[in-house]
Amino acid sequence: MPGAHERTRRRLTSIGAALFLYLAAWASPAPAAPAFAALAVAVVTGTYGRIGAAGGVAIALTAPLDPPVRVALAVAAAVSGELAERRRRAGRDLAARTFTDRLTGLRNYDFFCEALAAELARVRRYGGCTTLVLLDLDRFKAFNDRHGHAAGNRLLTVVGHAITREKRDADIAARFGGEEFAVLVAGRTMDGIVVAERIRHAIEQAGAARLHRHDVPDLVTASAGVATFPIDARDADELFELADQALYAAKRRGRDCVVTATEQRGRPAGTISRAAV
């Protein structure tokens, strides 16, 4: 998916091309003028959809063309603009489904990895920091075994909504599969801690309230690990590894807490059975 700068560049290019073609229609002999005007309409409507249709109609009605040709070109601009808008919406919907986890409404693993790579490249070029927060629901396997997969799915949906609500607009959240989640936080370690703590509390409160309505009395908690680039890690792999080590340090501390990679620096990673978390 193109970024904001790329989209702006394309739009400015289309405006320039349409203006050139419009002027060419005025400067060309009568037989060539309709072709240049039609190309200008196609460029604008194809780039801007319904908004471009208005520009296309304006081009058609003001171009040096015979009245019947103007009307026909204006109608074509309106229709093609509507079709372009529908294609654009269909493309956005498809992209949203492709990169979104159906159960939680969060982004999926592939989208998150691409976003992380882009964010690390931005930090390397312009400076600053970006922080990775990994979250894992505590004892989720035992929860599923006790209450069934339907209750487990309800819990994951609740967690997805809680993460979406508590993260900042600039942050990117994803479900990595199972009960594991990740949030890419714009900022330093303390920013990641604040976001992780807000999400942790929201999961506990929302999960308990929502699941109690379904006769599921268990207290829902989550543990989190936080690591920051470039303070803690040199690349994406190391960032994930350190955040994962911090996450399982939180599990060893008794769960339902947040641990940073900085706290773990110089300490053995240790092990913990994933079946027990």
N, C-alpha and C positions, 0 to 999 in steps of 0.2 A: 504494500500500500504506500503511495507516495506521501511524503511529508508535506508540511505546510509550505515550505519554501519551494518545493517542486511544483505544488499545485499553483502557487502564485506565478511562478515562471511560465507555466503552461498557459495560464489565463492571459498574462501580458503578451505572450507570443501570439495567442489567438486574436487578441484585440488588434495588435499590429498588423497581422495578416489580413484581417477583415477590413481594416482601414485602407491598406494598400490596394486590395481588390476593389473596394468601393471607388477609390480615386481612379483606378484603372478603367472602371466602367465609364466614368465621366470623360476620361481622356481618349477612350477607344472609339473607333468608328461604330456606327449603329449596329452592324451585324455582330460585333464582338461584345458589345455592352451587356446584353442579357447574360452571357456566360460568366463574365466577371462578377456581375451582381449576384448571380445564383451561387457562385463559389463563396462570396462574402457571407451570404445568408447561411450556407451550409456550415462554414467555420464557426459562426456565432452560435447558431442553434445547437450544434453538436457539442459545444463546450459548456454552454450555460443552461440548456434545457428550456424551461418555461420562461425564465428571465431572458435568455437569449432569443426566444421566439419574439418577444416585444422588439428587440433590436433588429431582428431579421425582418419583421414587418415594416419597421421604420426604413430600413435600407431599401426594401422592395418598393415602397411608396414614394421614395425620394430619388430613386435611381433614374437615369435618363432613358426610360423605357416607354413603350407604347402602353396606354391604359390597360388593355386586356392582359398584357404580360405582367404589368405591375400587380394586378389583382391576383393572377395565378401564382406569382412568386410569393405574395403576402400570405395566401392560403397555405402554400407549401411550407412557409416558415412557421406558421402557427401549428400545423400538424407535426412537422419534424421536431419542433421544440417539445411538444407533448410526448412524442415517442422517445426522445432523448432523455427526458425527465423520468419516464417509466423505466428505461434501461438503467439509469443511474440508481434509482431506488432499488431495483431488483439486484443490482450489483452490491449495493450496501447491505441489503438484507442477507445475501448469500455470504458476504464476508463476515457479517456478524455471527451467522450460524456456524461458519467454519472455525472461527476463533473463539467461540464462547462455549463454556461448559453448560450443558442443558439443565443440569440439576440445580446448580447454585447460581447461575447467571454471571459468574466470574469468567475471566479470560481462561484459556486453556494453556497447556504446557508450551506448545509451539509458539503461540503468540508471545508469551512471557519471555521465552528465550530470545526471540528476535528483539523485543523491547529492551531487554537487558543489554544485549550487544550494542544496540544503538545508544543507550544511555552511557555505557562505559566509553564508547567512542567520543561522545560529547564531552564527558568529563576529561578525558585525555587531551582533547583539543582546547577546551575553554577553561578547565580547572573546576574546582569545587569537589563535591562528594556525592555519592549515591549509596544508599543503604539497603541491604537485603534483609527482610524479616521472613523467617520460616516458622510456620505455626503447625502444630499437630494436636489433634484432639486426644485427650487423655483417656486411655483404656477403651478406645472405640471398638476394638474387637470384642471385648467383654460385653459392651453395650449391645452390639449387634447380636451376639449369642443369646443374651438375656431377653431382648425385646423384639428381635426379628429385623429383617432388612428394610421393611416398610418404615419402621420407626427410625432406623438408621438413615434412610433417605430423607425423612422429615427433618432430622437433626442437621444433615448436611445443607439442606435448603435454608434452614434457620441461620446456620453459620454463614452461608454465602451472603444472606441479606444483612447480617450484622457487620460483616467485613465491608460490604459496599457502603453501608451507612457511616461507619466510623473512619474509614480511610479518607485522606484528603483528595480533592479533585485531581491534583497532579500525580497522585500515587497510582500505581498499576497493581491490581490484585488478580491472582489466578489460583485455580485449583490444580494441583499437580497429580491428582489421582487419589482414590481412597479418602483418607481423612487429613491429607497434607495440603497446606495452602502456602502461598508466597505473596509477599507484598514488596514492591519496589518503591522505596521512599526517597523522594528528592530531598537530600540533606545529609547531615552528619549522623553519628551514632545516636545522639540524644533525640533527634527527630524520630529515628526508628524506634527507640524505646517508648517514646510518648505514643506513637501510633500503635505499637504492639500492646501496650498496657490498655489503651482504650478498647482495642479489639478484644483482648482477653476478658475484660470486665463485661463487655457487651455480649460476648458469647455465653458467659455464665448467666447473665440476667435474662437474655432473650431465650436461651435454650431452656432454662428452668421454667419460665412462664409459659412458653409455647407447648412444651412436651407434657407438662402437668395436665393440660387440657385433654391429652390423649392417654391419661392414666399411666404416664411414664415418670416416676418420681425421681429418677437419678439426677444428681447434680452434674451439670455439664461443665467441664473445664478444659483449658487448652494451655499448652506450653509453647514458648517461643524462643528462638535463637536469632541474634542480630549480629551482622557483620557489615563493615563499611569499606567501600572502595574509594580511594586507594590507600586509606589508612591501615587497614588490616590485610588486604589482599592485593595481588598484582594483576589478576585476571578473573574471568567469570568462574572458571573451575575452582580456583582457590577460594573465591568468595562463597560459592555454594558449600564447599567443604567446611569452611570455618563456621558459617551459619548453622550447618547441620551439626557440627560438634557442639556448638553452644546450645542448640535445641536439646540435644540428648543430655547435656550437662544439666539443663533445667529439669529433665525427667529424673535424673539421679538426685536432684535436690528435693524431690518430693512432688514434682509436677505443679501445674497452675502457677507458673512464674516465668519471668523473662531473664535470659542470660545473654551477655554480649561476648563477642570473640575476644575483646580486650581483657575481660575477666578471665578468660581461659588461656591467655597467652602464657606459655611456659609451663602449663599443666598438662599431664597426660590426658589424652582424649577419653580413655576408658571405653567400656562397652555396655550396652543394655539391650536386652532382647526386645525386638519390635513387637513380638507377640504379647509382651507384657504392658505395652503402652496404650 
